[in-house]
Structure formats: C-alpha cells, structure tokens
Amino acid sequence: MDSVGLVALGALSGTVAGLLAGLVGIGGGVVIVPVVYYGLIITGTAADHAAHIAVGTSLAAILPAAVVSSIGHWRAGNADIGFLREWGPGIAAGVVAAQLAAPHLRGSWMTGLFGLVSLIFAARFGVPGRFAAVAAAPPTGPLRSLAGGTIGLCSGLAGVGGGILTNIVMTLSGVPMHRSVGRAASVGVAVALPATVVAALAPGAGSPAELGSINLAVWASIAPAQAAAAWFGVRLAQRTSAADLSRVIAVVLLITGVTMLRASL
C-alpha cells in the first residue's frame, strides 16, 4: 500500500469512527487503531513502532470529533459541564499515566482484558430491557475518582476515547441512554486532550512526518472526516430510540471484544 492508499484508508476509517462518536459517544479508536496499525505494517513500519504510532495518532484524531460531538449533545440537553468537571480530572490523570507507561509495556494483557469486558457487556446492551441498573446514581467521592482513573488508564493504553467504558459505567448507574451517550462524548475530550499533548511530546519520532507518536499525514486524513461525520452522528442519535442506541453499542462492543482478544493472542 502506498501513501495515497493509506491516506484514503484513513479518511474512510475516520468517517466510520466519527459517525460512532456522534451516534453513541464512542471515540472510534477501535476502528482507527487497527486500520492505522496494519496500514503502517504494510508500508514497512516495525510492529512496535507502528503500535505506538497507531495509538498516539488515534487519540489525537479523536479530539476534534469529540469536541464536535460534545457540543452537539450539549445543545440537545444530553451533556453537562458539571459531569466533565467532576469526572474529567480523574480521567485525564489515568490517560497521562497510560501514555507515560505505554512505551514500556507490551499492552497485550490490557488489550485482552478490554476485549473480554467488551464481550461481557455486549449482551447487556443488546437486550437492555432484561437488565436493571445496579445503582441509583453514578459513583461519587473516592469511587468516582477510581472509576474515572480506570476509564482514562484503559483508554490511554488501548487508544480509544473512553466512550465504551463511560457508557458501561453510566448505564449501570441508571443514567438514561441518551444522557449516557452525551456524557460519553464529553469524556472523549477529557481523554484526547491530555493524550494528544503527551503523544506529541513523546520521543522517538521515526520520520519528519511524525510529531512524537503522532503521524501527521495519517492524522490529517482521519481527523477532518471524523469531525464531519461526528456532526451527522449527533443528529442521527437525536432521532434514534434509547433501545436502538443500546443495540448499536452492543454491536460495537461485540466487534471490539473479538478484535482486541484476537490482537492480544
């Protein structure tokens, strides 16, 4: 695959990821990371370097789409600044810790665990009427800090925007589906902003087209398409029932679980 093919593939993956970002609040890293990784492998990039570039580029590309998605859901009344203020610091701290640790970890165990969790909760989102919430409200105090830090840590290591885990935590806590999606979208900003800064400052760039662990050419092919598609995704979410949104997340979780479990083996 030449550079033109890689850019075209990036734009396509960005469009799919952006639609998911707006529709169900998922950053789209589960789409972008494998596409960028295997695209770089095909062009001759070493596997370890390709993995770090794929994660860094994915997290940086998520940021514009997360901002667009967050604004759209906020205007629809499904996102709130208070949630981001309370949960954002813990999530951001987890992301920074993950980005600093990532160059020293293989990450296969975290990928496998993330995949297993995704498969477990795919069933819950697939048949939402059969499962009741386990709490009346999202956690507060130390439990909130722990949950936020876990979301950030897992997202930073896996290169995803945090929407999957946020949707899981919010729906288990009795938050309505549309509001859960809006909060998940805002978490994408809390994850992607610090992750982009850390990734840009990372050492070991392999070419002039790389800023730290971000491939600028691939980022430029993904980010605009992802942000534009996120806007359409938000509008579609407002016209979709809570049960159908839950089923969309179930499909994403199923694909994510299978993909990540295979990658960890």
Secondary structure, 3 states (H helix, E strand, C coil): CCHHHHHHHHHHHHHHHHHHHHHHCCCCHHHHHHHHHHHHHHCCCCHHHHHHHHHHHHHHHHHHHHHHHHHHHHHCCCCCHHHHHHHHHHHHHHHHHHHHHHHHCCCHHHHHHHHHHHHHHHHHHHCHHHCCCCCCCCCCHHHHHHHHHHHHHHHHHHCCCCHHHHHHHHHHCCCCHHHHHHHHHHHHHHHHHHHHHHHHHCCCCCCCCEECCEEHHHHHHHHHHHHHHHHHHHHHHHCCCHHHHHHHHHHHHHHHHHHHHHHHC
